Amino acid sequence: MITYEWLYALAGAAFALWALLSVRERRWGNAGFWALLAASFLLGSHVSDLMNGLLVLAMVAIAGGGGLTRSDPPTTTPQERQLLSERLGNRLFLPALVVPLIAVAGTLLYNYTPFSETGLFEARRETLILFGVGVVAALMSAIAWLRPPLLAPAEEGRRLLDSIGWAAILPQMLAALGAVFALAGVGEIIGSLAGDIIPRGSVFLTVVVFALGMALFTVIMGNAFAAFPVMAAAIGIPLLVQQYGGNPAVIGAVGMLAGFCGTLLTPMAANFNIVPAALLALKDQHGVIRQQIGTALPLLVCNIVIIYVGAFLLWN
């Protein structure tokens, strides 16, 4: 059986390779950071929580001490890239389409055909595992098609990760923070406050508070995955699902979309909103966020309507 652990091993191998390439260039801070991250993926399930915490603290020390620097490894020349761009045009994006195609089509074929009876993939992990398969397939197809230098994919991946730096793993860290908040009982406290404020029996107002809470907590924490455990424990499960009998699938899925509206509005989502501005050398550091406001707010309203209609009016 192919399990979630295989994805951790794949990611860990990639980070380990980037660490070795950084060692070759004597970028010791980068090498240490990516090596520690590789260790957390490769060994995290086999060591104690204390050891995993120490790995994280060591990474924080490297990043906080300015140990990460940008790299620019030579792969292809600017002239070669220009020629490829002119010759291939938008076809260069074809390998990227392989990833969602395999993830979506593979999941549907696996779940709705007799192939699911083989038990090849870990239960409820099929899409994520097939996403990893899609990444490998896209990489292999791009190499076979474009025939770059042998180390070019690894070097270009390292260049991109070094440009983003510590923000590349910010979603993972914030998602872990959300789990910590949930275990600390933050959700129950917010749920108690919401129960005192929201009039009993007001389903629509509860939906509004839930969706707004998802967006606001995402703005604060920078990640909807961090906000979801808190808001689900506070309002989503006890009020919308258990008390009012809403459709949990709609509440969970569209609630996450409401949180993503907050992602569009916050500098805390540095890897989405601040890093692109830096890479594109924009004069306005928050220029990406300003452009997204007009999408985020109407989309949040739409998500509120979808939750109310889909989880309650059509469900009941």
Summary of the structure (lengths in Angstrom):
residues: 316
radius of gyration: 22.1
end to end distance: 38.9
largest distance: 66.7
contacts: 983
relative contact order: 0.08
helix: 79%
strand: 1%
